[in-house]
Amino acid sequence: MQILIIAVGKIKEKYLQDGIAEYSKRLRPYVKLNILEIADERRTGRPTPADQKRIMEAEGTRILGSIPQDSFVIVLDIQGVHWSSETLAEHLRQYEIAGKNSLSFIIGGDLGLSDAVIARSNVRLSLSSMTFTHQMVRQVLLEQIYRACKINHNEPYHK
C-alpha cells in the first residue's frame, strides 16, 4: 500500500522531526510512505476573516494539485469521525482488500482546510476533540498508521 501524507508547513522542532523520522523508518516494512510538505501561505500580522479564507484557498489549491488522481483521500479535520486504533486498522485493511492501494492523508495548516479540499475527501477523520498543532498531528498520525499496521499483521505493540 502507498501512503502519501500531504501536510501544510515545515516541521521546525527537532523533537518532532526525530519522531517523524522514527515512525517513517518503522513503517518501511509495511507501506510505501511519502510525506509531501506544502508551503504555507505567507502572512503578516493577524489575518482578517477574508485573509484567512484566501490563505486556506491558496493552500488548498496546492494541496489539490498534489493529490494523485486515483488516491483515496482522508482529511484530518476536528469535525471528522472518531476512530479507535483498531477501527483505523480495519479501514486500512478494507481499503487494501478493495484495491484502494493509494491513500492520501491531508493535514491542513493552522487555519484548517479549504472547502474544496474537504469536498475532495473520501473520509473526514478526527484524531481527537482536542486541538493539536498541525506539526504535532503529523507525528501522531504516523504513530497511528504504524499501530494499525502492527494490528493488521498480528504483531505485538504496546497498548
C-alpha positions in Angstrom: 0.0 0.0 0.0 1.2 3.5 -0.8 0.5 6.2 1.7 1.1 9.9 1.0 0.8 12.4 3.7 0.3 15.9 2.4 0.9 18.5 5.1 1.0 22.3 5.0 4.1 23.8 6.5 7.5 22.6 7.6 8.4 20.9 10.8 10.8 23.2 12.7 11.0 21.5 16.1 13.9 18.9 16.3 11.9 16.6 18.6 9.1 16.3 16.1 11.5 15.8 13.2 13.1 13.0 15.1 9.7 11.4 16.0 8.5 11.6 12.4 11.8 10.1 11.1 11.5 7.3 13.6 7.9 6.3 12.6 8.7 6.7 8.9 11.5 4.2 9.4 9.3 1.8 11.4 6.7 1.9 8.6 9.1 0.9 5.8 8.3 -2.9 6.1 4.5 -2.2 5.9 3.8 0.6 3.4 5.5 2.8 0.9 5.3 6.2 2.6 5.9 9.6 1.2 5.5 12.9 3.1 5.0 16.0 1.0 5.2 19.4 2.6 3.1 22.1 1.0 4.3 25.7 1.5 2.2 27.6 4.0 0.9 30.9 2.7 2.9 33.9 3.9 1.1 36.4 6.1 1.8 39.4 8.2 0.0 40.3 11.4 -3.3 38.8 12.3 -5.3 37.9 9.2 -8.8 39.1 8.8 -11.6 36.5 8.0 -11.3 37.4 4.3 -7.5 36.9 4.5 -8.0 33.6 6.3 -10.3 32.4 3.5 -7.8 33.5 0.9 -4.9 31.7 2.7 -6.9 28.5 3.1 -7.9 28.6 -0.6 -4.3 29.2 -1.8 -3.0 26.3 0.4 -6.0 24.2 -0.8 -5.1 24.8 -4.4 -1.6 23.5 -3.7 -2.9 20.5 -1.8 -5.4 19.6 -4.5 -2.6 19.8 -7.1 -0.6 17.3 -5.1 -3.2 14.5 -4.7 -2.7 11.6 -7.1 -5.7 11.1 -9.4 -6.6 7.6 -8.1 -5.9 8.3 -4.4 -8.4 7.6 -1.7 -8.3 10.8 0.4 -8.6 11.1 4.2 -8.5 14.7 5.5 -7.7 15.3 9.2 -10.5 17.5 10.5 -11.6 18.1 14.0 -15.2 17.8 12.7 -14.5 14.4 11.3 -15.3 10.9 12.5 -13.5 9.5 15.5 -11.9 6.0 15.1 -10.1 3.9 17.5 -6.7 2.5 16.5 -8.4 -0.9 15.8 -11.0 0.8 13.6 -8.3 2.6 11.7 -6.5 -0.7 11.2 -9.7 -2.3 9.9 -10.4 0.5 7.5 -6.8 0.3 6.1 -7.2 -3.4 5.7 -10.5 -3.0 3.9 -9.1 -0.3 1.6 -6.3 -2.6 0.6 -8.8 -5.5 0.0 -10.9 -3.2 -2.1 -7.9 -2.3 -4.2 -7.5 1.2 -2.8 -3.7 0.9 -2.7 -3.1 4.7 -2.8 -4.1 6.6 0.3 -3.6 10.3 0.8 -3.8 11.8 4.3 -4.2 15.6 4.3 -3.1 17.8 7.2 -4.0 21.4 6.7 -2.3 24.5 8.0 -3.0 26.3 11.3 -6.2 27.8 9.8 -7.6 24.5 8.6 -8.6 23.2 5.1 -10.4 24.9 2.3 -13.9 23.7 1.4 -12.5 22.4 -1.9 -10.1 20.1 -0.1 -12.8 18.8 2.2 -15.1 18.2 -0.8 -12.4 16.1 -2.5 -12.0 13.9 0.6 -13.5 10.4 0.9 -13.3 10.5 4.7 -13.0 13.3 7.3 -11.1 11.9 10.2 -10.6 13.5 13.6 -7.7 12.3 15.8 -9.2 13.9 18.8 -11.6 16.5 20.0 -8.6 18.3 21.5 -6.6 20.8 19.4 -3.1 19.9 18.4 -0.6 21.9 16.4 -0.6 20.8 12.8 3.1 19.9 13.2 2.3 17.5 16.1 -0.5 15.9 14.1 2.0 14.6 11.6 3.8 12.5 14.2 0.6 11.4 15.9 -0.8 10.3 12.5 2.3 8.3 11.7 2.3 6.6 15.0 -1.4 5.6 14.5 -0.7 4.3 11.0 2.2 2.3 12.4 0.0 0.9 15.2 -2.6 0.0 12.6 0.0 -1.9 10.5 1.1 -3.8 13.6 -2.5 -4.7 14.4 -3.2 -5.9 10.9 -0.1 -8.1 11.0 -0.9 -9.6 14.4 2.3 -8.2 15.8 2.8 -7.0 19.3 2.9 -3.3 20.1 2.4 -1.6 23.4 -1.2 -0.7 24.3 
